Amino acid sequence: MFTYIVRRLIGAVILLFVVTAVTFSIFFLVPRLAGATSDDLASRYVGKTAGAEQIHEMAQKLGFTDPLYVQYGKFAKGLIVGSEYNTGTSIEQCPAPCLGYSFLKQNPVLPDILGRLPVTISLAAGAALIWVLAGVATGVLSALRRGTIFDRSAMMIALAGVSLPIFFTGMLSLSIFRDGLGWSVGGSFYRPLTEDPLLWFSSLSLPWITLAFLYAAQYARLTRAGMLETMNEDFIRTARAKGLPERTVVVKHGLRSALTPILTIFGLDVGLLLGGAILTETTFSLPGIGQYAVIAVANNDLPQVLGVTLTGAFFIVIANLVVDLLYAVVDPRVRTT
């Protein structure tokens, strides 16, 4: 088990390094391959009335005229020990891990992301708890009652949940519960858990349910398919022949064997949401990382977009690492691979 954990940790570190290299290439190498010059990249950091000489000076200050491997070396170094940025009037410090410096807002990117992270974590954690419990329970019951009215009704609702986009269900729920019933939902009503737990819960309850409706539908269908396949296996018939209670057969033997694909998509889904639930946060005006990403794109603030991308990639890698470790708990055979 220890060797398995060490292998996965080393793999996660290597993957994070690859992710930083690929992300840097997307933002700085791909534009050059498309014909952009150093001055073109620097033009977004100066005023619209700036001349060619000013733009070129900014490109030199930002290091865009250096070879790409030098730029990536400085970027990777900033992630480990921090960086210094020349704003033209002063030298600004960006402490490690430095995800970039926003020249539009005149501050490092990481503190902004960390300030919005609790909102995104609250949204993702609450929704994940709801969709796992509701989705897995519905899938198990549908598999055990295959062909019944419950099964058909649950799968029809699941199909609707998968098909309807989040911005549609979000706007529909806002129209019903906020405008019609007067619920306090997200936006200006949001308060951190440490300040006002009741208002925190009430402002996030509708975003939780709306977001969970989409994911619970996927988990219900996947759990149903896995349970139908597992419950027909020989070891299930053997467990029943031994006289084990049906609850033990279903939960300990059937559901446990069907959890592997569920863990896989759960790690990806949670990792993606921790990188910013863009549509949900925008729909409900929640000040999380997703809303921050939308504002960064609208302002054409490359360092902010790069910081959000790296944050999302980090959470996805960590979520997959946790899933790999949980595999060894759910299925001991994984430890030997």
N, C-alpha and C positions, 0 to 999 in steps of 0.2 A: 504493500500500500504506500509506504514511504517513497519507494522508487517511482511509483506511478505519479505521485504528487509532484515530485521534483521534476520529472519529465514534462509535466504539464506547465509548471511554473517557468521552466526554461523556454518552452515553446511560446508561452504568453509574452515573455520579454522580447524574444526574437520577432514575434508578430507585431508588437508595438513599434519596434524599430522599422519594420517594413512598412507599417501604416504611415509613420511620419514621412518616410521617403516618398511613398506614393502620393500622399496628400500634398507634400511640397511640390512634387512634379506637376500635379494637376493645376496648381495655382501659378507656378512660375515657369515650368518647362513647356506645357501645352500652349500657352499664349505665344511663346516665342516660335514654336513650330507653326503656329497659325499666321506668323508674320509680324507680331508685335515686337517693338523695340524696347529698350530700357526706358527711353523717354516716354513711350506710350504707357508703360506701367506706372511711371512716376507722375503722369499728368493728373491722375485722380487725387493726388495729395496736395495739389496747389490750386489756387483760385482759377476761375474761368478766364480771367484776363491776363494770366501769367504768360510771359513770352517764352520763346524756345530756349533762351539762355537760362532762365529761372528753372524751367523744367529739367534741363540737363543737370544743373547744380543739385536739384532735389534727387535726381536719379543717382548721382554720385554719393550724396549723403546717406541715402537709403541702401547703398551697396548694390543697386541693380546693374551697375556696369561691371561688377566683378563676375568671374566665371561662375557657372551654376554650382559647381562642387564647393566653391568657397562660400557661396551664399547658403547652401545647405549645411555646411560645417558650422557657420555662425548660428544658423537656426537651431541645429541640434545642440550646440553648446548652450544656447539660451534656455533650452528645456532643462538642462542639468544645473547650470551655475548662474543663469540670468544673463541679461543683455543690457547694453546702453544704446540709446537712440538719440541721434542729433536732430532736434526739431528746428534747427536754424537759429534759434535764440538761446538754447540751453541744451545740456546733456541730461536726458531723462533716464532714470534707472527702471528696469523691468525685472523684478526679482524672479528667481526660479520657482516653479517651472514657468518660463515666459512663453506664452502662446501668441505673443505679438503685441504691438503698441498701436493704438488707434490714433492716427494723426488728426482725425476729424474731431474727436472728443478730447484729445490730449491726455490720455491715460492708458495704462496697460489693460489688456483685454481680460485677463484672468479674474481680477476682482469683480468686474461686472458679471461675469458668468457665475462666479461663486455666490454673488448676491442674489441671483435669480434661481440658483440650483435648488434651494428648499421648496420653491413653488413646484418645479418640475418633479422633484422626488415625491412630494405629497400627492400630486396628480397621478403619477405612474404607480406608486405603491398602493394607493386606495383602489384604483381601477383594476390593478393586477389581482388584488385579493378578491374582488368581486367576480371578475371574469373566470378566475381559476375555480373558485367554489361553485359558481353557477354553471359554468360550461362543463366541467368534469362531472358534476352530479347529474346534469341533464343528459349528458352522453351515456353515462352508466345506466340510468333508468331507461333510456330509449333502447339501449342494446338488450337489456333484460326483458323489456316489453315490446319486442320487435313486432311491427305490424299493427299495434294497437292504435287507438285514437291519440293517446298521449304521444306515442312515437311520431306519428305523422304530423301532429300539430307542432311538436317541438322542432322537428326538422324543417317545417315550413317557416317558423319564426326564425330559425337559424339561417335559412336561406335568405330571408329578408334582411337580417342583420349583416350578413356578408355582402349583400348587393347594395345596400343603401350607404352612400358616402357619409363620412362623419360630419361634414359641413351641413348636409341636409338634415340629419337627425339632430344635430346641435341647434340649428336655427329653429327647427320644429319644436324642440323641447323648450327653448327660450320663449318662443311665442306662447306656449301653453302655460308653463310654470312661472316664468318671470313676468310676462306681460299680462297673462290671464289671472294667475293666482297670487302674484306679488312676492314670489320667493326671492331671497337675496342670492344672487348667482355671480361668483367670480368678480373680475374687474375691480371696481372701486370698493366692493364689499369685502374683498379678500383681506384677511389678517393672518399673520403667522400663528402657528400653533401655540407658541410660547406667550403670545400677547392675549389672544382671545380664542380658546379652544372651541367654544360653541360657534362663533362666527366663522372660524376656519372650517369647521365641519359643514356648516350650512352652505357656505359659499362654494365648497368643492363637491357637495353631494351630487348635484346634477351633472357636472362634468365627469365625475366618476362613473355614474350610471350610463351616460351617453357613450363614453369611450369604452366602457366594459361591454356594452351591448354589441359592438362591432367584434371584439375579440372573443367574447363568450360564445358567439355563434360558431366561430372557427374551431374553438376547443370542443364544443359539443359534438360537432360532426366528426372531428378527428378521434375523440374518445369513443364515440359510438362505433366507428369503423374498427378501431383497435380492439375494443371489447368483443365485438362480434367474431373477430378472427381468433382472439385468445380463448374465448369460452368454448370453442370447438376443438381445442388441443387435447391431446391424450392425457397430459398431466392434470388437466381440470377434471376429466372423468375419473382419473385415479384418486384425486383428492375427495371427490364425492363418494367414490366406492369405499374409502376408508371411514366414511361416516362423519366427516367434518361438517360443521354448521355451514349453511349456505352463505351466511355473511362472511365467514372466514374464507370460503372458496372465492367469493367475488372480490373482496378487498385485498386479502393477502396474496392470492395467487393470480386472479384475473387482472385486477386493476394494476397491480405492481408490474406485471409484464407489459401492460399497455402504456406505461408511463414514459418509456424512453423517448418516443417521438414527441410527446407533449413537453418533456423537459427541453428538447431541442428548440422548438419554436418559442417556448416561454423565455429562454435565455435571449434569443434574438429580439423578441418583442419588447421585453423590458429594457434591453440595452438600447434599442432604437428610441424608445420613449424617453429614457434618461438623457438622450442626446437632444431632446426637444420634441414635444408633441405639438408640432407646428399648427396643424389645422384646429385641434381642440383648444389650444391656448389662444389662438387668434379669434376663434368663434366666441369664446367666453371671456375674452380680454384679460386673460391671466398673465401676470408679469413674469413669465418663466423664460427658459432658454429658447423655446420655439418662437415666442414673440420677439425675443432679442434677435434671432436669426432673420426674421422677416424685416425688422427695422434695418439691420445691417445690409441686407440685400438691396432694400429700397434706397439707402444712402450710398450704396456702392463702396462700402467700407470693407476692403479686402481683409485686413487683419482680424476684424471681428468675425467675418465669415469663416476664415481659416481657423480661428480659435474654436468656434462652434463645431466645425467639422472634426477637429482633433478631439474635442470633448466627447462627441458622439462616438467616434471610433474607439476611444479609450473605454467607454462604458460597454460597448459591444464586445470588445476583447475580454474585459473582466467578466462580463456575464457569461460568455462562452467558457471561460476558465472555471467559473462556479458550476456550470452545467456539467463539464467534464468530471469534476470532483463528485458531483451528485450521482453521475452514472455509476461510479464505483459503489455507491451506497445502495442504489436501486437494483443494479445487476452486478454481482461480484465477478462475473466473468470478464467484465471490462478491465479489471485490474491487471490482467495478464496480457493485454494487448498493447 
